[in-house]
Amino acid sequence: MEYKLAKQLKTAHPTIIREIYMYACDHRDVFLDLSIGEPSVDTFPLKEIAKASADMYEHDGKRALAYGPYPGMSDCIVEITKWMASRGFDMEKNTIEILPGSGHGMDNMANTFCDEGDVILSEMMAYPGIQNAARMVGAKLIGVEMDDDGINLDALERKINENIERLKFLYLCPSFNNPTTLTLPEYKREAIYKLAQKYDFMIYEDDPYSRLSFDGNYLKEIKRLDTDGRVVYAASLSKIVSAGMRIGFFVVDKSLRQWLEMSQGNAGVQSVPVMLTVANYMKNNDIDAHCIEVGEFYKEKAQWMVDCIKKYLPASCTPVQPTGGIFLWLNVPEKLDLNDIFHKLMYANVGVCPSYGFSADPENYPGHGFRLCYSTPSREDIEKACQIMGRVLKEELGED
Ligand SMILES: Cc1ncc(COP(=O)(O)O)c(C=O)c1O
């Protein structure tokens, strides 16, 4: 049958991750995958979650198996509200909306605010989920040039002015960004919020990684600067407690919740047993202490990857030292053909993500780097992958 696809899908194309995945499936035993941005299951509190779940079925089983309300189970909302209040969020003014993962939040935001032809701004290198969210509502995603510490403020103001008529919101992942690993400094967070006030647009603050700080230092979230209700803050337990349970949440101005709920359509009902299990887990465990442990786990693996890169790769290929999160950004010389290197590495059984796969404008701003992920591969596999990368890159660059 010839399917009459929706026009938004006609501009969709398979992602690089999918290409690697298909190749990796056929080479499962030998493939060294640094491309997939998954948290390590070894960091998840399995014993505590098992207990929280067993207690929930024993004491609350019938409620768990019934339908739940739209914004989420109040037990879970109460625990997350306490957590966010303890982190300095204004929970008098704001409320929690539980999401089936924070990725869903991007679709929800685009559905709520964007009509066809509207504009979403993001950093030039951004999580591809925002490209999908924009495409599905017919909005235009426009990338803003970046500095070494994230979005360039002059370029941002210029792009705001160029698109002021249709601009709906700015998408940012300010802490341990995927893919660039950068953390926006406080002065930029403040300046961006002031621009949003001056030009009257919203900010979508995507924050799945800030709790993975290696040194327990957390910068003030943009949402905590928000006096107008113009920041929609999305976070997730996927990198801390479980990715498979699919729990994310919004912190949003109370007046906004009804619109976000309405635009979820049929996708808005969350799994009740999961929400009640999370509520039990949070009530009986110290999630902040757990986050510190997870950060320490990743810190050690990140340093191992940096050491291997320095040992095996040509000196012109330079890693950005990670300070949190699960990714490492590797800068490579501009003269390299990234697409060619990406395929050579893949055929040598190493999966990496080239920068152009994240670019809002890959034709004009393909970038000169690769995103590598150190969370799931073993130390041994990280070393083997770096040896292979070193060989391929040295051949290509003619360096020793
Ligand atoms: C920047 C960013 N935002 C959102 C998500 C979605 O995460 P989840 O839906 O599991 O909460 C991811 C997942 O990797 C991500 O990297």
The ligand as a Tripos MOL2 file, in Angstrom:
@<TRIPOS>MOLECULE
LIG
   16    16     1     0     0
SMALL
NO_CHARGES

@<TRIPOS>ATOM
      1 C1         18.5340   16.5790   26.8190 C.3       1 LIG1
      2 C2         17.5180   15.5010   27.0090 C.ar      1 LIG1
      3 N1         16.2530   15.8350   27.2240 N.ar      1 LIG1
      4 C3         15.3020   14.9000   27.4170 C.ar      1 LIG1
      5 C4         15.6090   13.5690   27.3760 C.ar      1 LIG1
      6 C5         14.4870   12.5850   27.5610 C.3       1 LIG1
      7 O1         14.6460   11.8120   28.7070 O.3       1 LIG1
      8 P1         13.4630   11.0360   29.3880 P.3       1 LIG1
      9 O2         12.2800   11.0900   28.4730 O.co2     1 LIG1
     10 O3         13.9570    9.6510   29.6120 O.co2     1 LIG1
     11 O4         13.1850   11.7400   30.6740 O.co2     1 LIG1
     12 C6         16.9190   13.1540   27.1340 C.ar      1 LIG1
     13 C7         17.2600   11.7340   27.0550 C.2       1 LIG1
     14 O5         18.3190   11.2750   26.8480 O.2       1 LIG1
     15 C8         17.9100   14.1620   26.9600 C.ar      1 LIG1
     16 O6         19.1960   13.8510   26.7450 O.3       1 LIG1
@<TRIPOS>BOND
     1     1     2 1
     2     2     3 ar
     3     2    15 ar
     4     3     4 ar
     5     4     5 ar
     6     5     6 1
     7     5    12 ar
     8     6     7 1
     9     7     8 1
    10     8     9 2
    11     8    10 1
    12     8    11 1
    13    12    13 1
    14    12    15 ar
    15    13    14 2
    16    15    16 1
@<TRIPOS>SUBSTRUCTURE
     1 LIG1         1 GROUP 0 **** ****
